[in-house]
C-alpha cells in the first residue's frame, strides 16, 4: 500500500499533471480577474458617483431657487412693512411663483404690530389638487410660534436655516422641509422670520428611482441621519442610518453614516446583511443631506463573473478528458478510501464515537485519517457547545420574562384602587410592544388630591424600561406634598437631563386633581393631549400648551394649566401607541376612531371604557406585529353623582 501511494508512476504523474495545470490556470485566472476587477470597479465608482453628483446638483439647484425666491421677496416685504394687511400678497406670490413651495409665512416678533395683537403670522398654503392658495393669519396661545424650531434656530444662529424633514400631517402626511430666513431692521434687531415649506416628494421619488445596477437601491438621509428615502419604506422617518447599523451590529455601515454626516464623498465596501456590497455616497452641502447608493458587488462584477465562469467551464471540459485518461489508475487509488467513507457517514448521523480504521502509512490516506479524527473531535465539541448555547438562550428569555414581571410590578395594578371612595374612580392598562417597554403610568392619593402620571420613553426594550423606572421613581419622590405639576416636571427634567449621555427623553403628563373642588392642574411635556369626556357624552381634546420633552434641556421652566371638571366627567390619557397602532396595511388606528369609541361609551364605567378601546385597537391591528407600547389611564371625577 505504501509503495503504491508513494512511488507509483500513476500517482506521481497525476500529481505533476494536475498540480502544473491547476497552478498555471489559477495564475492566469487570478491575473485576468484582478486586472478586470479593478477596471470594472473603477468604472462602477465613476458611473455611480456621476449619477449621484447629478442628483445632488439638481437638488441643490432647486433648493437654491427656493432661497432666491425668499431673498427676492424679502426686498418687497421691507418696502411694504408698514402695510401689514397687504403682506398676504407677498406670501401668496411666493407660493404661486415657485412650484416647489407649497406653504409660506412671515412670523413677526411678538407685539411687532400692536394693532394685530401679540402674535401675527400671515400664512399661505397651496392645495395641490385644486391649485388654490389659502390665506390665514396664525398665532395664538395655542400656536406659540416663537417657541418652534423653525423660528428659534435661525433667530439664535442669525442666519437662514433649512429644517430637519418632518411629516406634514395636515398636508397629506408628506415629508417636508422648511426654509427659514431671519429678517433684521436698520438697528440689527430681528423683526420677523420669513419661511417657505417645500414637499420632498419630488426629491424622494427621483432618488428612489436611481438604480445604476439591478438589485441596487439609493437612499437619502438628513443631517441627523434619518432616512428620507429607502428601499424599506418602514424605515423612512422612523430609523436613522445609525439605528440600523446598531440593530445589525454593522460597524461598516456606522462608518458610512459618519462619513456622510461629515459631508464627505466616497466609496466603501462593506457587509450588507450578509451580502458583500459597495456604498457610493456624496453630500448635498447646501442643506447637509447625503445620498447613498448601495449595490451588491456580485451585480457589479456579474459580467466579469460570467466570463470567468465560461473560461472555467472550458477548462473543466479539458481536464475531464485528462481525467478519463488516468481514470483507470486513479480508480485503484480510491478503493482504500471506501472504509473512511463509511466511517464518515456514521459520523454524519451523529455517532461521534465511531472507531476509524487504523492507518500505518505516511501518505495522503494518513492525512485523510488525521482530518477525520480532527473532524470527529470538532463535531463532538461543537454539539456540546451548541447545547450550552441553547441553554443560555433559554436562560436569557427567562430573565427577560422576570424583568417584565418586575417592571409591571412597579405600576399600580389593583383596580378599583380606591373602593372606599365615591369621589373618584380610575382604570389603567399597559401593554409593552416587547418583553419590556418604555411606557409608564402611576397615581396615588394624598388626602383629597389625586396625583397621576402618564409617559412614553424614547426607544424600546431594556434601555427604555430602565429609563421608565427612573422616571416613575422620580415622580414618586419629587411629587410628595407638591401641588404644582409644573414644579414636579421641572425637577424631574433637571434630574434626568443631568449627565444624560444616552440622550434619551420622555414625554409625559403630570396632573393633580383636587377632589373637593374638581380643579385639575396639568403640565404637558411633549405628550399626546388628554381627552375630556363630558357627562353628556361629548368628547374633546384639552388644548393645553405642549411643552418641551423631559430630559432634553436642563433648567427649563415648565408651567401649569388648569380646568375645573364637572361631576361624572372623565379624563382619558394615553400614549401614541393607541392612535398610531398599525394593521398589516400600515393604516393607523387614528384620533378620529378613538374619539368615536369614547363618545359611544361615554356612559360606561372606566373599566368597560378602557376594555372597549383596547378591544377596538386589537380588532384594528389583528395579526400585525405591535410596533409601540400601548398605555391608557382613565380617571372619572365623582362617578354617579351628576344626577343625585
Secondary structure as the mmCIF struct_conf table of DSSP 4:
data_model
#
loop_
_struct_conf.conf_type_id
_struct_conf.id
_struct_conf.beg_label_comp_id
_struct_conf.beg_label_asym_id
_struct_conf.beg_label_seq_id
_struct_conf.end_label_comp_id
_struct_conf.end_label_asym_id
_struct_conf.end_label_seq_id
HELX_RH_AL_P HELX_RH_AL_P1 UNK A 2 UNK A 7
HELX_RH_AL_P HELX_RH_AL_P2 UNK A 9 UNK A 79
TURN_TY1_P TURN_TY1_P1 UNK A 80 UNK A 82
HELX_RH_3T_P HELX_RH_3T_P1 UNK A 84 UNK A 86
HELX_RH_AL_P HELX_RH_AL_P3 UNK A 87 UNK A 97
TURN_TY1_P TURN_TY1_P2 UNK A 99 UNK A 100
STRN STRN1 UNK A 101 UNK A 108
HELX_LH_PP_P HELX_LH_PP_P1 UNK A 109 UNK A 109
TURN_TY1_P TURN_TY1_P3 UNK A 110 UNK A 111
BEND BEND1 UNK A 112 UNK A 113
HELX_RH_3T_P HELX_RH_3T_P2 UNK A 114 UNK A 116
BEND BEND2 UNK A 118 UNK A 118
STRN STRN2 UNK A 121 UNK A 127
TURN_TY1_P TURN_TY1_P4 UNK A 128 UNK A 131
STRN STRN3 UNK A 132 UNK A 138
STRN STRN4 UNK A 140 UNK A 140
TURN_TY1_P TURN_TY1_P5 UNK A 141 UNK A 142
STRN STRN5 UNK A 143 UNK A 143
HELX_RH_3T_P HELX_RH_3T_P3 UNK A 145 UNK A 147
BEND BEND3 UNK A 148 UNK A 148
HELX_RH_AL_P HELX_RH_AL_P4 UNK A 149 UNK A 157
TURN_TY1_P TURN_TY1_P6 UNK A 158 UNK A 158
BEND BEND4 UNK A 159 UNK A 159
STRN STRN6 UNK A 161 UNK A 162
HELX_LH_PP_P HELX_LH_PP_P2 UNK A 163 UNK A 165
STRN STRN7 UNK A 166 UNK A 168
HELX_RH_3T_P HELX_RH_3T_P4 UNK A 169 UNK A 171
TURN_TY1_P TURN_TY1_P7 UNK A 172 UNK A 172
BEND BEND5 UNK A 173 UNK A 173
STRN STRN8 UNK A 174 UNK A 184
TURN_TY1_P TURN_TY1_P8 UNK A 186 UNK A 187
BEND BEND6 UNK A 188 UNK A 188
STRN STRN9 UNK A 190 UNK A 199
HELX_RH_AL_P HELX_RH_AL_P5 UNK A 201 UNK A 208
TURN_TY1_P TURN_TY1_P9 UNK A 209 UNK A 209
BEND BEND7 UNK A 212 UNK A 213
TURN_TY1_P TURN_TY1_P10 UNK A 214 UNK A 215
STRN STRN10 UNK A 217 UNK A 221
TURN_TY1_P TURN_TY1_P11 UNK A 223 UNK A 224
STRN STRN11 UNK A 226 UNK A 226
STRN STRN12 UNK A 227 UNK A 229
BEND BEND8 UNK A 231 UNK A 232
HELX_RH_3T_P HELX_RH_3T_P5 UNK A 233 UNK A 235
TURN_TY1_P TURN_TY1_P12 UNK A 236 UNK A 238
STRN STRN13 UNK A 240 UNK A 240
HELX_RH_AL_P HELX_RH_AL_P6 UNK A 241 UNK A 248
TURN_TY1_P TURN_TY1_P13 UNK A 249 UNK A 249
HELX_RH_AL_P HELX_RH_AL_P7 UNK A 251 UNK A 261
TURN_TY1_P TURN_TY1_P14 UNK A 262 UNK A 263
STRN STRN14 UNK A 266 UNK A 272
TURN_TY1_P TURN_TY1_P15 UNK A 273 UNK A 274
STRN STRN15 UNK A 275 UNK A 284
TURN_TY1_P TURN_TY1_P16 UNK A 285 UNK A 288
STRN STRN16 UNK A 289 UNK A 296
HELX_RH_AL_P HELX_RH_AL_P8 UNK A 297 UNK A 300
TURN_TY1_P TURN_TY1_P17 UNK A 301 UNK A 301
HELX_RH_AL_P HELX_RH_AL_P9 UNK A 302 UNK A 334
TURN_TY1_P TURN_TY1_P18 UNK A 335 UNK A 336
HELX_RH_AL_P HELX_RH_AL_P10 UNK A 337 UNK A 348
TURN_TY1_P TURN_TY1_P19 UNK A 349 UNK A 350
TURN_TY1_P TURN_TY1_P20 UNK A 352 UNK A 353
HELX_LH_PP_P HELX_LH_PP_P3 UNK A 354 UNK A 358
BEND BEND9 UNK A 363 UNK A 363
HELX_RH_AL_P HELX_RH_AL_P11 UNK A 364 UNK A 409
TURN_TY1_P TURN_TY1_P21 UNK A 410 UNK A 410
BEND BEND10 UNK A 411 UNK A 411
BEND BEND11 UNK A 415 UNK A 417
TURN_TY1_P TURN_TY1_P22 UNK A 419 UNK A 420
BEND BEND12 UNK A 422 UNK A 423
STRN STRN17 UNK A 424 UNK A 431
BEND BEND13 UNK A 433 UNK A 436
BEND BEND14 UNK A 438 UNK A 438
STRN STRN18 UNK A 439 UNK A 446
TURN_TY1_P TURN_TY1_P23 UNK A 447 UNK A 448
STRN STRN19 UNK A 449 UNK A 457
BEND BEND15 UNK A 458 UNK A 459
HELX_RH_AL_P HELX_RH_AL_P12 UNK A 461 UNK A 478
TURN_TY1_P TURN_TY1_P24 UNK A 479 UNK A 481
HELX_RH_AL_P HELX_RH_AL_P13 UNK A 485 UNK A 497
TURN_TY1_P TURN_TY1_P25 UNK A 498 UNK A 499
TURN_TY1_P TURN_TY1_P26 UNK A 501 UNK A 502
STRN STRN20 UNK A 506 UNK A 514
TURN_TY1_P TURN_TY1_P27 UNK A 515 UNK A 517
STRN STRN21 UNK A 519 UNK A 525
BEND BEND16 UNK A 526 UNK A 526
HELX_LH_PP_P HELX_LH_PP_P4 UNK A 527 UNK A 530
STRN STRN22 UNK A 531 UNK A 533
TURN_TY1_P TURN_TY1_P28 UNK A 535 UNK A 536
BEND BEND17 UNK A 537 UNK A 537
STRN STRN23 UNK A 539 UNK A 541
HELX_LH_PP_P HELX_LH_PP_P5 UNK A 544 UNK A 545
STRN STRN24 UNK A 546 UNK A 547
HELX_LH_PP_P HELX_LH_PP_P6 UNK A 548 UNK A 549
STRN STRN25 UNK A 550 UNK A 550
TURN_TY1_P TURN_TY1_P29 UNK A 551 UNK A 552
BEND BEND18 UNK A 553 UNK A 553
TURN_TY1_P TURN_TY1_P30 UNK A 554 UNK A 555
STRN STRN26 UNK A 561 UNK A 564
HELX_LH_PP_P HELX_LH_PP_P7 UNK A 565 UNK A 566
TURN_TY1_P TURN_TY1_P31 UNK A 567 UNK A 568
STRN STRN27 UNK A 570 UNK A 574
HELX_RH_AL_P HELX_RH_AL_P14 UNK A 576 UNK A 579
TURN_TY1_P TURN_TY1_P32 UNK A 580 UNK A 580
STRN STRN28 UNK A 582 UNK A 582
TURN_TY1_P TURN_TY1_P33 UNK A 584 UNK A 585
STRN STRN29 UNK A 588 UNK A 588
HELX_RH_AL_P HELX_RH_AL_P15 UNK A 591 UNK A 600
TURN_TY1_P TURN_TY1_P34 UNK A 601 UNK A 603
BEND BEND19 UNK A 604 UNK A 604
HELX_RH_AL_P HELX_RH_AL_P16 UNK A 606 UNK A 621
TURN_TY1_P TURN_TY1_P35 UNK A 622 UNK A 623
BEND BEND20 UNK A 624 UNK A 624
HELX_LH_PP_P HELX_LH_PP_P8 UNK A 625 UNK A 626
BEND BEND21 UNK A 628 UNK A 628
STRN STRN30 UNK A 630 UNK A 637
BEND BEND22 UNK A 638 UNK A 638
TURN_TY1_P TURN_TY1_P36 UNK A 639 UNK A 640
TURN_TY1_P TURN_TY1_P37 UNK A 642 UNK A 643
#
